[in-house]
Amino acid sequence: MATVILQAAFARRYTDGQTQLDCAASNYAALVTALEARFPGFSRSLDSGMAVAIDGEIYQTPLLEPIGPDSEVHFLPLIGGG
């Protein structure tokens, strides 16, 4: 199963404080669907300023990016700058 890593503030709000989750999914879309089923409201929060890194690579549009059984997926808040 892939390991999903969340920032503490995000985890408190959407996953009852769980910052590390295990989830079986073959791609990013399936991962988000599975996490939404476990934690209603999770997927809506991703539209409001979250980035995703899969196995150390940050993706702009990760929808169909593959996720392997040993993958590590990080959800990170977007950083604003100017």
C-alpha positions, -999 to 999 in steps of 0.1 A, spaced: 0 0 0 11 35 -7 20 57 22 2 91 23 18 119 44 -2 149 55 8 182 72 -4 183 108 -29 212 104 -45 195 74 -46 161 92 -63 177 123 -90 191 100 -97 162 77 -83 129 91 -88 132 129 -51 140 132 -37 111 113 -6 124 95 4 91 79 -21 68 61 -18 36 41 -39 34 10 -41 10 -19 -45 28 -53 -31 24 -88 -31 62 -96 -37 95 -80 -74 97 -89 -80 63 -73 -61 74 -42 -82 106 -38 -114 85 -43 -103 60 -16 -93 88 8 -126 106 2 -145 74 11 -126 72 44 -126 109 52 -156 128 37 -146 163 26 -110 153 19 -111 157 -19 -127 192 -17 -98 204 5 -73 195 -23 -89 221 -46 -81 248 -22 -44 252 -22 -27 218 -19 2 204 -39 10 167 -43 44 150 -45 45 114 -56 78 96 -48 96 130 -44 83 146 -77 58 175 -75 30 174 -100 8 202 -113 -19 179 -127 -14 145 -111 -48 130 -120 -36 98 -138 -1 97 -123 7 61 -113 11 51 -77 29 20 -68 25 -2 -37 56 13 -22 50 49 -33 50 78 -9 25 106 -15 28 139 2 1 165 3 15 200 9 1 234 12 9 257 -17 34 284 -9 26 319 -22 52 343 -32 58 374 -52 
